[in-house]
Amino acid sequence: MEKIERIKEIFVSLYNADTDWSLAADMFVAWNVDNNFKTESFREFVDWIDDDDINNTWHFFFGYGDEFEKFAEDWVEDEEQKDYLTYCRS
């Protein structure tokens, strides 16, 4: 299966789940699913993640809690941060 499809499946399986990563990461997953994966941030994430890490615990999402702004700085493309933060607050 193609890398992007594998990651989409993972995001869909985690949609509205409490992953224990952080609320900010859970909202990132939901935001991408609700946007049908048509965000630059999702494309960048797919490019960034190593194939060998796709099925591993995504430790890099841990520790943000509800620090949406910090998460956005680290994981959301600049032009999409406002949209992501609005989504998180709704």
C-alpha positions as a Markdown table, in Angstrom:
| # | Residue | x | y | z |
|---|---|---|---|---|
| 1 | Met | 0.0 | 0.0 | 0.0 |
| 2 | Glu | 1.2 | 3.5 | -0.8 |
| 3 | Lys | 2.6 | 5.5 | 2.1 |
| 4 | Ile | 0.0 | 8.2 | 2.0 |
| 5 | Glu | -2.8 | 5.7 | 2.0 |
| 6 | Arg | -1.3 | 3.9 | 5.0 |
| 7 | Ile | -1.1 | 7.2 | 7.0 |
| 8 | Lys | -4.7 | 8.1 | 6.0 |
| 9 | Glu | -5.9 | 4.8 | 7.3 |
| 10 | Ile | -4.1 | 5.4 | 10.6 |
| 11 | Phe | -5.6 | 8.9 | 10.9 |
| 12 | Val | -9.1 | 7.6 | 10.2 |
| 13 | Ser | -8.7 | 4.9 | 12.8 |
| 14 | Leu | -7.6 | 7.5 | 15.3 |
| 15 | Tyr | -10.3 | 10.0 | 14.5 |
| 16 | Asn | -12.1 | 11.1 | 17.7 |
| 17 | Ala | -10.0 | 8.6 | 19.7 |
| 18 | Asp | -8.1 | 9.6 | 22.8 |
| 19 | Thr | -4.6 | 8.6 | 21.8 |
| 20 | Asp | -2.8 | 9.8 | 25.0 |
| 21 | Trp | -0.4 | 11.8 | 22.7 |
| 22 | Ser | -2.0 | 15.2 | 23.4 |
| 23 | Leu | -5.2 | 16.9 | 22.7 |
| 24 | Ala | -3.4 | 19.1 | 20.2 |
| 25 | Ala | -2.2 | 16.1 | 18.2 |
| 26 | Asp | -5.7 | 14.4 | 18.4 |
| 27 | Met | -7.2 | 17.6 | 17.0 |
| 28 | Phe | -4.5 | 17.6 | 14.2 |
| 29 | Val | -5.6 | 14.2 | 13.2 |
| 30 | Ala | -9.3 | 15.2 | 13.3 |
| 31 | Trp | -8.7 | 18.4 | 11.4 |
| 32 | Asn | -7.0 | 16.5 | 8.6 |
| 33 | Val | -9.7 | 13.9 | 8.4 |
| 34 | Asp | -12.4 | 16.6 | 8.4 |
| 35 | Asn | -10.5 | 18.4 | 5.6 |
| 36 | Asn | -10.3 | 15.1 | 3.6 |
| 37 | Phe | -6.5 | 15.2 | 3.9 |
| 38 | Lys | -6.3 | 18.2 | 1.6 |
| 39 | Thr | -4.0 | 20.2 | 3.8 |
| 40 | Glu | -0.4 | 21.1 | 3.1 |
| 41 | Ser | 0.3 | 20.1 | 6.7 |
| 42 | Phe | -0.8 | 16.5 | 6.0 |
| 43 | Arg | 1.3 | 16.4 | 2.8 |
| 44 | Glu | 4.3 | 17.7 | 4.7 |
| 45 | Phe | 3.7 | 15.1 | 7.4 |
| 46 | Val | 3.6 | 12.3 | 4.9 |
| 47 | Asp | 6.8 | 13.5 | 3.3 |
| 48 | Trp | 8.5 | 14.0 | 6.7 |
| 49 | Ile | 7.7 | 10.6 | 8.4 |
| 50 | Asp | 10.1 | 7.8 | 7.7 |
| 51 | Asp | 8.5 | 4.7 | 6.2 |
| 52 | Asp | 9.9 | 2.6 | 9.1 |
| 53 | Asp | 8.1 | 4.8 | 11.6 |
| 54 | Ile | 4.6 | 4.7 | 10.1 |
| 55 | Asn | 3.4 | 1.8 | 12.2 |
| 56 | Asn | 5.4 | 2.8 | 15.4 |
| 57 | Thr | 4.0 | 4.8 | 18.2 |
| 58 | Trp | 4.3 | 8.4 | 17.1 |
| 59 | His | 6.3 | 9.6 | 20.1 |
| 60 | Phe | 6.9 | 13.0 | 18.5 |
| 61 | Phe | 3.3 | 13.9 | 19.1 |
| 62 | Phe | 3.5 | 13.4 | 22.9 |
| 63 | Gly | 3.7 | 16.2 | 25.4 |
| 64 | Tyr | 1.8 | 19.1 | 23.8 |
| 65 | Gly | -1.3 | 18.7 | 26.0 |
| 66 | Asp | -3.7 | 21.5 | 25.0 |
| 67 | Glu | -0.9 | 23.8 | 23.8 |
| 68 | Phe | -2.4 | 24.2 | 20.4 |
| 69 | Glu | -0.2 | 27.1 | 19.4 |
| 70 | Lys | 3.0 | 25.3 | 20.2 |
| 71 | Phe | 1.8 | 22.2 | 18.3 |
| 72 | Ala | 0.8 | 24.5 | 15.3 |
| 73 | Glu | 4.3 | 26.0 | 15.4 |
| 74 | Asp | 5.9 | 22.6 | 15.2 |
| 75 | Trp | 3.5 | 20.6 | 12.9 |
| 76 | Val | 1.2 | 22.9 | 11.0 |
| 77 | Glu | 2.2 | 24.9 | 7.9 |
| 78 | Asp | 2.3 | 28.6 | 8.5 |
| 79 | Glu | -0.5 | 29.4 | 6.1 |
| 80 | Glu | -2.8 | 26.8 | 7.8 |
| 81 | Gln | -2.1 | 27.6 | 11.4 |
| 82 | Lys | -5.1 | 30.0 | 11.8 |
| 83 | Asp | -7.5 | 27.4 | 10.3 |
| 84 | Tyr | -6.1 | 24.6 | 12.6 |
| 85 | Leu | -6.3 | 26.9 | 15.7 |
| 86 | Thr | -9.9 | 27.9 | 14.8 |
| 87 | Tyr | -10.8 | 24.2 | 14.4 |
| 88 | Cys | -9.3 | 23.4 | 17.8 |
| 89 | Arg | -11.3 | 26.2 | 19.5 |
| 90 | Ser | -14.6 | 25.2 | 18.0 |
